[in-house]
Amino acid sequence: MKVYSFRTNKEDKDIEDLLESLKEDKSQYIKNALRFYRDFGAKIAKIEAILEKLEHSGIQAQTPLQSPEHEPVTETSDDEKILLESLQDIFSL
């Protein structure tokens, strides 16, 4: 079995603080983080790209903290509705 290791730099204080605060096995935490990045990194990048396009187009995306019952009723074009529905589908993955 191969052993992997890494060194932290001066600017990695946040990583050092996180690793030092772990009470469980640090290597298991790092392996889980790498698996998460492997499994969801591309999806997160796609979501970021969609959000950036929405921001540039002027469409306001609904955040999970907002409830639909309290939003003001506004008229939106079919394109905006499709984009918002697509975004909601992505968030529900």
KAVEN-V354062 format. One record per backbone hydrogen bond with DSSP energy under -1.0 kcal/mol. CO is the residue of the C=O (numbers start at 1). NH is the residue of the N-H. If there is no record, write none. Layout:
co=[CO	CO]
nh=[NH	NH]
This chain:
co=[9	12	13	14	15	16	17	25	26	27	28	29	30	31	32	33	34	35	36	37	40	41	42	43	44	45	46	47	48	49	50	51	52	53	54	63	67	77	78	79	80	81	82	83	84	85	86	87	88	90]
nh=[12	16	17	18	19	20	21	29	30	31	32	33	34	35	36	37	38	39	40	41	44	45	46	47	48	49	50	51	52	53	54	55	56	57	59	66	70	81	82	83	84	85	86	87	88	89	90	91	92	93]
